């Protein structure tokens, strides 16, 4: 595989530009094997969350890989029910224990829950964790421009990243512009639209044929060339390998513009302004 590029966050920490997402990857052998396979093929960014219920298995896979801890970038997230200063500190320690690690590379507030209104208080706990060097970088997930601006206005430490749903049909141009203005990295989850109709698009298929690549590889390449961090999810070894094999070709400006023009505001995941779930149940 080609060398994986990195991005430099606003606190000078570097992170790989592509990683393995583990949402809906079953705890136990399934997620363990997916992580081990990904690390074998060159991935060095693994993304999880308390909500995913697989932190412990991911920790075992990291140890089993034999790769030095400092070479692997681990992201996990604070669940909604744990927002607030003291609950967030406690939840972090529990995630750290489940992962079996001494520190976490990136810790995110999973959802803003604006109607609950605890994300600023929660952020103060994140700032303490960062000051205590228990985490190398702190950021957010699913924040809107409004909630992110509110957080920035009240933060002592700027968030390094906003991890959001982003794919060609939901390109989030305004958010990307806002984050660029504030030197906040954007990270794409659901980058392939949950395997939706983007993977059968005839226009992207023609581009893929030109480079002898798959549609998924072209779409992931689009994310990379837009300067985004991207975390495709898969448990299939061939697909895991395919998803990272995207650094031996380059989309030209016209091809990038063609994919950019597909933006239709199609959101597949919950609206962050309305999502206030506290339960860890997946149903």
Residue pairs with C-beta under 8 A, 6 or more apart in sequence:
1 41
1 42
1 241
1 244
1 245
1 247
2 245
2 247
2 248
3 247
4 16
4 17
4 18
4 42
4 43
4 44
4 244
4 247
5 16
5 17
5 224
5 247
6 14
6 15
6 16
6 17
7 14
7 15
7 17
7 185
7 227
7 229
8 14
9 15
9 137
9 160
9 161
9 185
10 158
10 160
10 183
10 184
10 185
11 137
11 157
11 158
11 160
13 105
13 136
13 137
13 160
15 45
15 73
15 105
15 106
15 137
15 185
15 229
16 43
16 44
16 45
16 73
16 229
17 224
17 228
17 229
17 230
18 43
18 45
18 220
18 224
18 229
18 230
18 231
18 232
18 243
18 244
18 246
19 43
19 44
19 45
19 46
19 47
19 73
19 75
19 229
19 230
19 231
20 34
20 35
20 38
20 43
20 45
20 46
20 47
20 231
20 232
20 233
20 234
20 240
21 47
21 189
21 231
21 232
21 233
22 31
22 34
22 35
22 46
22 47
22 48
22 52
22 54
22 58
22 233
23 49
23 52
23 189
23 233
24 52
24 233
24 282
25 31
25 34
25 52
25 54
25 233
25 235
26 54
27 53
27 54
27 56
27 57
28 57
29 57
30 235
31 54
31 57
31 58
31 61
31 235
32 57
32 58
32 60
32 61
32 64
33 61
33 235
34 61
34 234
34 235
34 240
35 46
35 57
35 58
35 61
35 62
35 65
36 61
36 64
36 65
37 237
37 240
37 241
38 46
38 240
38 244
39 46
39 61
39 62
39 65
39 67
39 72
40 65
41 240
41 241
41 244
42 244
43 240
43 244
44 71
44 72
44 73
45 72
45 73
45 75
45 229
45 231
46 58
46 62
46 72
46 73
46 74
46 75
47 75
47 76
47 163
47 189
47 231
48 54
48 55
48 58
48 74
48 75
48 76
48 77
48 99
49 55
49 76
49 77
49 79
49 108
49 110
50 76
50 77
50 78
50 79
50 82
50 91
50 94
50 95
50 110
50 280
51 77
51 79
51 110
51 280
53 280
53 282
55 76
55 95
55 98
55 99
56 98
56 99
56 100
58 74
58 99
59 98
59 99
59 100
59 101
60 100
62 69
62 72
62 74
62 99
62 100
62 101
63 100
65 72
69 101
69 102
73 105
73 106
74 99
74 101
74 104
74 105
74 106
75 104
75 105
75 106
75 107
75 108
75 163
76 95
76 99
76 104
76 106
76 107
76 108
77 107
77 108
77 109
77 110
77 141
78 88
78 91
78 92
78 95
78 107
78 108
78 109
78 110
78 122
78 126
79 91
79 110
79 280
80 110
80 111
80 113
80 116
80 276
80 277
80 278
81 87
81 278
81 279
81 280
82 88
82 90
82 91
83 109
83 113
83 116
83 118
83 119
83 121
83 122
84 118
84 121
84 122
84 125
85 121
85 122
85 124
85 125
86 125
88 122
88 125
88 126
89 125
89 128
89 129
92 104
92 107
92 125
92 129
92 134
92 135
95 104
96 102
96 103
96 104
96 134
103 133
103 134
103 135
103 136
104 134
104 135
104 136
105 135
105 136
105 137
106 135
106 136
106 137
106 138
106 139
106 160
106 161
107 126
107 129
107 135
107 137
107 138
107 139
108 138
108 139
108 140
108 141
108 161
108 163
109 119
109 122
109 123
109 126
109 139
109 140
109 141
109 143
110 141
110 142
111 141
111 142
111 272
111 275
111 276
111 277
112 119
112 140
112 142
112 143
112 144
112 147
112 151
112 272
113 119
113 275
113 276
114 146
114 147
114 272
114 273
115 276
116 276
119 140
119 143
119 147
119 151
120 150
120 151
120 154
120 155
123 138
123 151
123 154
123 155
123 159
124 156
126 135
126 138
126 157
127 138
127 155
127 156
127 157
129 135
129 138
130 137
130 138
130 157
137 160
137 161
138 157
138 159
138 160
139 159
139 160
139 161
139 162
139 163
139 184
139 185
140 148
140 151
140 159
140 161
140 162
140 163
141 162
141 163
141 164
141 189
142 163
142 164
142 165
142 269
142 272
142 275
143 151
143 162
143 164
143 272
144 175
144 272
144 273
145 174
145 175
145 178
147 272
148 159
148 162
148 178
148 179
148 182
148 184
149 178
151 159
152 158
152 159
152 182
158 182
158 183
158 184
159 184
160 184
160 185
161 184
161 185
161 186
161 187
161 229
162 175
162 179
162 184
162 185
162 186
162 187
163 187
163 188
163 189
163 231
164 172
164 175
164 186
164 187
164 188
164 189
165 172
165 188
165 189
165 190
165 267
165 268
165 269
166 172
166 186
166 188
166 189
166 190
166 191
166 223
166 228
167 188
167 190
167 191
167 192
167 193
167 198
167 219
168 193
168 198
168 204
168 219
168 222
168 259
168 260
168 262
168 263
169 193
169 196
169 198
169 262
169 263
169 264
169 265
169 266
170 193
170 263
170 264
170 265
170 266
170 267
170 268
171 260
171 262
171 263
172 186
173 263
175 186
176 186
176 226
176 228
179 185
179 186
185 229
186 227
186 228
186 229
187 228
187 229
187 230
187 231
188 223
188 228
188 229
188 230
188 231
189 231
189 269
190 268
190 269
191 219
191 220
191 223
191 230
191 231
191 232
192 198
192 199
192 216
192 219
192 220
192 232
193 199
193 266
193 268
194 268
196 268
198 204
198 215
198 219
198 262
199 215
199 216
199 219
200 215
201 215
201 262
203 258
203 262
204 215
204 218
204 219
204 259
205 215
207 218
207 251
207 255
207 258
207 259
208 214
208 215
208 217
208 218
211 217
211 218
211 249
213 221
213 246
213 249
214 242
216 232
216 239
216 242
216 243
217 242
217 243
217 245
217 246
218 251
218 259
219 259
220 230
220 232
220 243
220 246
221 246
221 249
221 250
221 251
222 251
222 256
222 259
223 230
224 230
224 246
224 247
225 250
225 251
225 256
226 256
232 243
234 240
234 243
251 259
